[in-house]
Amino acid sequence: MVHGRAQILNFLILVWLMKHFLYKPIRRAIDEREKRIATEVADADKKKNDALKESEEFKRKNEEFDRQRPRYSLKRRTRRKPSVRSSSMKRRRRPMP
């Protein structure tokens, strides 16, 4: 009977040692990793939302530019002065020998 009690005592000591030196550090490392991953996921979501906002802003500005572009090109055409060069001033190409 003494032999059985010693085995039970040894087993309980082994369980306590494993819990203290193995389970707690591993559990702590897993918890830290989960926190780090949660932080990285939250950061990635924030960056994704920022990128979507900037993309929408870019699209809006691009559409606005496209709406205004014909007006700009029309203004540019009307502002140009007609060419004053006469036919005598133009360069003439010489035929190749």
FENURJO-V691240 format. One record per residue. N is the residue number from 0. PHI is phi in whole degrees, -180 to 180 (none if undefined). OMEGA is omega in whole degrees, 0 to 359 (none if undefined). Layout:
BEGIN
<<N:PHI:OMEGA> <N:PHI:OMEGA>>
END
This chain:
BEGIN
<<0:none:179> <1:-64:180> <2:-64:180> <3:-67:179> <4:-68:178> <5:-66:178> <6:-64:179> <7:-63:179> <8:-63:178> <9:-62:179> <10:-64:180> <11:-64:176> <12:-64:179> <13:-61:179> <14:-61:180> <15:-62:180> <16:-63:180> <17:-64:180> <18:-65:183> <19:-72:187> <20:-97:180> <21:-113:187> <22:-64:183> <23:-63:178> <24:-64:179> <25:-67:179> <26:-62:179> <27:-64:180> <28:-64:178> <29:-65:179> <30:-63:178> <31:-63:179> <32:-65:178> <33:-62:178> <34:-64:180> <35:-63:179> <36:-65:179> <37:-62:178> <38:-65:180> <39:-66:178> <40:-66:178> <41:-63:178> <42:-65:179> <43:-65:177> <44:-63:179> <45:-64:179> <46:-64:178> <47:-64:179> <48:-63:177> <49:-62:180> <50:-65:178> <51:-64:178> <52:-62:180> <53:-66:178> <54:-64:178> <55:-63:178> <56:-63:179> <57:-63:179> <58:-62:180> <59:-62:180> <60:-66:179> <61:-65:177> <62:-65:178> <63:-62:178> <64:-63:179> <65:-62:178> <66:-69:184> <67:-88:185> <68:-58:179> <69:-59:178> <70:-65:179> <71:-64:182> <72:-68:177> <73:-67:178> <74:-63:182> <75:-65:181> <76:-66:183> <77:-76:181> <78:-81:183> <79:-66:178> <80:-89:179> <81:-68:181> <82:-68:183> <83:-102:182> <84:-63:176> <85:-92:182> <86:-64:180> <87:-73:182> <88:-86:183> <89:-71:176> <90:-75:177> <91:-108:178> <92:-82:177> <93:-94:179> <94:-66:179> <95:-73:180> <96:-71:none>>
END
